[in-house]
Amino acid sequence: MKKYAFQATALALTLTAVVGWAARPAANSSADLLQFLPDGSGVILVDFQKVTASSLWSSGQKSIKDTLEKIEPGTADLINPTDIQTMAVAIQGLSMDNVVGVATGTFNQSAVLARLKADTKIKLSTEKYKNVEVHLASAVAGSKHDVSFAFYDASTIIVGKSAGVRASIDTKLGERTSIAQNAKLTGALAEVPPSAIKFALVPTPAMTSGLQSNDLPFPDFASIKLVFGAVDLASGLDLTATLRTDTGEQAKSIADRLNGLLSMAKGYLGAAGNSKLAPAAEALKTINITSTDTDVKITGSVPMDLLNSLLGANSKS
């Protein structure tokens, strides 16, 4: 976690502490934001209004603030995620360096720059890229985990590494293909019902190669061509995910292997005899994995009372 401490702090300051106090205008939907993001292998859409209105958010706020405070003292008091409306994130690789996001709200540009300048641990610099002011927040101590950001207008901000922000500017200017033009990803998102969080991913060999093991009966993740699904928080935590393969045989094999791993995990937690692990064991019981044609379907529904037990167990560990 310390590895990304500065990056998390700068992101927090940039995306949340800077939101203005004026009444917010009608925002673009998270899907509309895809036009600002360069093409990639994956995308995440977040409806922050649904997230922050959920019981899970209300229950988990203290844990979130405590975590942020451990990462960087003082950060938690600067964050107000309820003022963010929507966010879209493009995934172009495995590390944080390959992620760029765009968010909507009512941003007070002067306030965010003033807050960053006032932070003695952060060095703020600005450069022009194709007539757009790009700000770079880097650690005074010389950490490599710097963050770049740019304001497109009073309600839209782009955040990521410098290369990602520049790629987004190129995309906005029509000089680069946007992720909105990726038919495979947008088609997958269209199959997902409205939810707090939606996601779609085309796994790359670099992603799937790291999921193999000689010790556990992992499925052949390389045969998965598309992953998409949603997380809904209306009455707890409801997960739906689809792993799409080329053949029904591949789908059945993956489902069988995943069910085997799920059984192993249930057995381990059940035999552990540790009361702190009991909520996790109950949560695993809600997961269902099946195969239909070329798809593997994964669903899970953890009610709010069980989520509270999980949060309580984690805070005590």
Long-range contacts (C-beta under 8 A, 24 or more apart in sequence): 1-70, 1-71, 2-71, 3-145, 4-96, 4-145, 5-71, 5-72, 5-145, 6-72, 6-121, 6-122, 6-139, 6-143, 6-145, 6-146, 7-96, 7-145, 7-146, 7-147, 8-68, 8-71, 8-72, 8-75, 9-71, 9-72, 9-75, 9-121, 9-122, 10-116, 10-122, 10-137, 10-146, 10-147, 11-147, 11-159, 12-68, 12-72, 12-75, 12-78, 12-79, 13-75, 13-78, 13-112, 13-115, 13-116, 13-119, 13-122, 13-137, 14-112, 14-116, 14-137, 14-147, 14-149, 14-157, 14-159, 15-84, 15-87, 15-101, 15-103, 15-157, 15-159, 16-78, 16-79, 16-80, 16-81, 16-83, 16-84, 17-78, 17-79, 17-80, 17-111, 17-112, 17-115, 18-107, 18-108, 18-109, 18-111, 18-112, 18-115, 18-157, 19-80, 19-83, 19-84, 19-105, 19-106, 19-107, 19-108, 20-83, 20-105, 20-106, 20-107, 20-108, 20-111, 21-108, 22-106, 23-106, 24-83, 24-85, 24-105, 24-106, 24-155, 25-106, 25-155, 27-85, 27-86, 27-104, 27-105, 27-155, 28-86, 28-104, 28-156, 29-86, 30-86, 30-87, 30-88, 30-198, 31-88, 31-189, 33-86, 33-87, 33-88, 33-102, 33-103, 33-104, 33-156, 34-88, 34-90, 34-178, 34-179, 34-180, 34-186, 35-171, 35-172, 35-178, 35-180, 36-88, 36-102, 36-152, 36-156, 36-158, 36-168, 36-171, 36-172, 36-178, 37-88, 37-89, 37-90, 37-100, 37-101, 37-102, 37-168, 37-171, 37-178, 37-179, 37-180, 38-90, 38-92, 38-100, 38-164, 38-167, 38-168, 38-170, 38-171, 38-176, 38-177, 38-178, 38-179, 39-90, 39-176, 39-177, 39-178, 39-179, 39-181, 39-182, 40-90, 40-91, 40-92, 40-98, 40-179, 40-182, 41-91, 41-92, 41-93, 41-201, 41-202, 41-203, 41-204, 41-207, 42-90, 42-91, 42-185, 42-199, 42-200, 42-201, 42-202, 43-88, 43-89, 43-90, 43-91, 43-179, 43-182, 43-185, 43-189, 43-199, 43-200, 43-201, 44-87, 44-88, 44-89, 44-91, 44-197, 44-198, 44-199, 45-86, 45-87, 45-88, 45-89, 45-189, 45-197, 45-198, 45-199, 46-86, 46-87, 46-88, 46-89, 46-196, 46-197, 47-86, 47-194, 47-195, 47-196, 47-197, 48-81, 48-82, 48-84, 48-85, 48-86, 48-87, 49-85, 49-86, 50-195, 50-196, 50-233, 50-234, 51-81, 51-196, 51-197, 51-233, 52-81, 52-82, 54-196, 54-233, 54-234, 55-233, 55-235, 55-236, 55-304, 56-233, 56-236, 56-237, 56-304, 56-307, 57-233, 59-304, 59-307, 59-308, 59-311, 60-311, 63-311, 63-314, 63-315, 66-315, 72-121, 78-115, 90-164, 90-179, 91-201, 92-164, 93-206, 94-206, 94-207, 94-210, 96-145, 96-161, 97-161, 97-164, 98-161, 98-164, 99-160, 99-164, 100-158, 100-159, 100-160, 100-161, 100-164, 100-165, 100-167, 100-168, 101-158, 101-159, 101-160, 102-152, 102-156, 102-157, 102-158, 102-159, 102-168, 103-156, 103-157, 103-159, 104-155, 104-156, 105-155, 105-157, 106-154, 106-155, 107-151, 107-154, 107-155, 107-156, 107-157, 109-151, 109-154, 129-165, 129-166, 129-169, 130-169, 130-170, 130-173, 132-169, 134-162, 134-165, 134-166, 134-169, 136-162, 184-226, 188-226, 188-228, 188-242, 189-228, 191-228, 191-242, 192-228, 192-229, 192-230, 192-240, 193-230, 195-230, 195-231, 195-232, 196-230, 196-231, 196-232, 196-233, 196-234, 197-230, 197-231, 197-232, 198-228, 198-229, 198-230, 199-227, 199-228, 199-229, 199-230, 199-231, 200-226, 200-227, 200-228, 201-226, 201-227, 201-228, 202-226, 202-227, 203-227, 216-261, 216-264, 217-257, 217-260, 217-261, 218-257, 218-261, 219-253, 219-254, 219-256, 219-257, 219-258, 220-250, 220-253, 220-254, 221-254, 223-250, 223-253, 223-254, 224-254, 224-296, 229-298, 235-303, 235-304, 236-301, 236-302, 236-303, 236-304, 236-306, 236-307, 237-300, 237-301, 237-302, 237-307, 238-299, 238-300, 238-301, 238-302, 239-298, 239-299, 239-300, 239-301, 240-297, 240-298, 240-299, 241-297, 241-298, 241-299, 242-295, 242-296, 242-297, 242-298, 243-295, 243-296, 243-298, 244-294, 244-295, 244-296, 245-294, 245-295, 245-296, 246-294, 247-294, 248-291, 248-293, 248-294, 250-294, 251-291, 251-292, 251-293, 251-294, 251-295, 251-296, 252-291, 254-291, 254-296, 255-289, 255-290, 255-291, 255-296, 258-289, 258-296, 258-298, 259-289, 262-287, 262-289, 276-313, 276-316, 276-317, 277-313, 278-309, 278-313, 279-306, 279-309, 279-310, 279-312, 279-313, 280-310, 280-313, 282-306, 282-309, 283-310
